[in-house]
Amino acid sequence: MKLEQAAQQYKPVPLKALKRMVGEGLLTEPLDERDQHALQLLSRIWSDEWYVARMNMSFKSDKRALMLAFPNFGKIERYILCSYLPKEHGPRYRVSVRDVANNLRTYFHIEYPEFKIKRIRQIAYNMLRSCRGESRRLYLSLTALERQSMEKQHGKSVK
């Protein structure tokens, strides 16, 4: 079976994810019977809210909120975005594009284009402005929900 056919048959697993799985050696192309069985299981798991919620519990609440608010962002983009968002309990300070680029080189060993860093910085600035941004409202509401659920869990564990 070809990847395009599999993406149609095993929704919600997207074609991009299938291509990455092939690239990482998790699946073969064309898909054999074993791969199709694995995708059938993966499709079943990802289409069930209960499993998805439990799997997402392994991430910290702020990371979960960012992943939900910005599903197209990868690890690097989320790191850049967080660099420009204020920390909840900490001093506020300005971060330059050059500093973020240097951090990416140091910690992730990649060269990331400055124009892309500037684009993500602008998204962060838009989120921080009260007058703009569906993404800001989404992020703030998601973080508030995450915080409430963490407080409820903490309250249950204390009792």
C-alpha positions as CSV (number, residue, x, y, z in Angstrom):
1,M,0.0,0.0,0.0
2,K,1.2,3.5,-0.8
3,L,1.5,6.2,1.8
4,E,-1.1,8.4,0.1
5,Q,-3.6,5.6,0.3
6,A,-2.7,4.9,3.9
7,A,-3.2,8.5,4.9
8,Q,-6.8,8.3,3.5
9,Q,-7.5,5.0,5.1
10,Y,-5.9,5.4,8.5
11,K,-7.2,8.9,9.5
12,P,-6.4,10.9,11.7
13,V,-2.7,9.9,11.0
14,P,-1.5,12.5,8.4
15,L,0.6,11.9,5.4
16,K,3.4,14.0,6.9
17,A,3.6,11.7,9.9
18,L,3.6,8.6,7.7
19,K,6.5,10.0,5.7
20,R,8.4,10.8,8.9
21,M,7.8,7.3,10.2
22,V,9.2,5.9,6.9
23,G,12.2,8.2,7.2
24,E,12.9,7.1,10.7
25,G,12.6,3.4,9.8
26,L,9.4,2.8,11.8
27,L,7.5,1.8,8.6
28,T,8.5,0.5,5.2
29,E,7.4,1.9,1.8
30,P,5.3,0.4,0.3
31,L,3.5,-0.5,3.5
32,D,3.5,-4.3,4.2
33,E,0.8,-6.1,6.2
34,R,2.6,-5.5,9.6
35,D,2.8,-1.8,8.9
36,Q,-0.8,-1.6,8.0
37,H,-1.7,-3.4,11.2
38,A,0.4,-1.0,13.2
39,L,-1.3,1.9,11.5
40,Q,-4.7,0.5,12.2
41,L,-3.9,0.4,15.9
42,L,-2.4,3.9,15.8
43,S,-5.4,5.2,14.0
44,R,-7.7,3.7,16.5
45,I,-5.7,5.2,19.4
46,W,-5.5,8.6,17.9
47,S,-9.2,8.8,17.2
48,D,-10.1,8.1,20.8
49,E,-10.1,11.1,23.0
50,W,-9.4,9.1,26.2
51,Y,-6.1,7.7,24.8
52,V,-5.0,11.1,23.4
53,A,-5.7,12.8,26.7
54,R,-3.7,10.3,28.7
55,M,-0.8,10.4,26.3
56,N,-0.7,14.2,26.5
57,M,-0.6,14.1,30.3
58,S,3.1,13.2,30.0
59,F,3.8,16.8,28.8
60,K,4.0,19.7,31.2
61,S,0.9,21.9,31.1
62,D,2.5,24.9,29.4
63,K,3.9,22.7,26.7
64,R,0.5,21.0,26.2
65,A,-1.1,24.4,25.8
66,L,1.5,25.5,23.3
67,M,1.1,22.3,21.3
68,L,-2.7,22.8,21.2
69,A,-2.6,26.5,20.4
70,F,0.2,26.1,17.7
71,P,-0.2,22.6,16.2
72,N,2.0,23.4,13.3
73,F,5.0,24.4,15.5
74,G,7.7,21.9,16.2
75,K,10.0,21.8,19.1
76,I,12.3,24.5,17.8
77,E,9.4,26.9,17.0
78,R,7.9,26.4,20.4
79,Y,11.3,27.1,22.0
80,I,11.6,30.3,20.1
81,L,8.0,31.3,21.0
82,C,8.6,30.6,24.7
83,S,11.8,32.7,24.6
84,Y,9.6,35.7,23.8
85,L,6.7,35.0,26.2
86,P,7.1,36.2,29.8
87,K,7.7,33.6,32.5
88,E,4.9,33.3,35.0
89,H,7.2,33.6,38.0
90,G,10.3,35.5,37.0
91,P,11.7,38.8,35.8
92,R,10.7,40.2,32.4
93,Y,13.5,40.9,30.1
94,R,14.0,41.5,26.3
95,V,15.6,38.8,24.2
96,S,17.3,39.6,20.9
97,V,16.9,37.6,17.7
98,R,20.7,37.1,17.8
99,D,20.6,35.7,21.3
100,V,17.8,33.2,20.3
101,A,19.8,32.2,17.2
102,N,22.9,31.7,19.4
103,N,20.9,29.6,21.9
104,L,19.6,27.4,19.0
105,R,23.2,26.9,17.8
106,T,24.4,26.1,21.3
107,Y,21.7,23.8,22.6
108,F,20.1,22.3,19.4
109,H,23.2,22.5,17.1
110,I,21.2,24.0,14.2
111,E,21.3,27.2,12.2
112,Y,17.8,28.7,12.1
113,P,17.1,31.6,9.8
114,E,16.7,34.9,11.6
115,F,13.7,36.0,9.5
116,K,11.8,32.9,10.8
117,I,12.8,33.8,14.4
118,K,11.5,37.3,13.7
119,R,8.2,35.9,12.4
120,I,7.8,33.8,15.6
121,R,8.8,36.8,17.7
122,Q,6.0,38.8,16.1
123,I,3.5,36.0,16.9
124,A,4.6,36.2,20.6
125,Y,4.3,40.0,20.6
126,N,0.8,39.8,19.0
127,M,-0.2,37.3,21.7
128,L,1.0,39.7,24.4
129,R,-1.1,42.6,23.0
130,S,-4.5,42.7,24.5
131,C,-6.2,44.0,21.4
132,R,-5.0,41.3,19.0
133,G,-4.9,37.7,18.3
134,E,-7.1,34.7,18.3
135,S,-3.9,32.7,19.1
136,R,-3.4,34.8,22.2
137,R,-6.9,34.1,23.5
138,L,-6.5,30.5,22.6
139,Y,-3.2,30.2,24.4
140,L,-4.4,32.1,27.5
141,S,-7.6,30.0,27.7
142,L,-5.7,26.8,27.3
143,T,-3.1,27.7,29.9
144,A,-5.9,28.7,32.3
145,L,-7.6,25.4,31.8
146,E,-4.4,23.5,32.3
147,R,-3.7,25.4,35.5
148,Q,-7.2,24.7,36.8
149,S,-6.8,21.0,36.1
150,M,-3.4,20.9,37.7
151,E,-4.8,22.6,40.8
152,K,-7.7,20.1,41.0
153,Q,-5.2,17.2,40.7
154,H,-3.0,18.8,43.4
155,G,-6.1,19.3,45.6
156,K,-7.1,15.7,45.2
157,S,-3.6,14.4,46.0
158,V,-3.4,16.5,49.2
159,K,-6.6,15.1,50.6
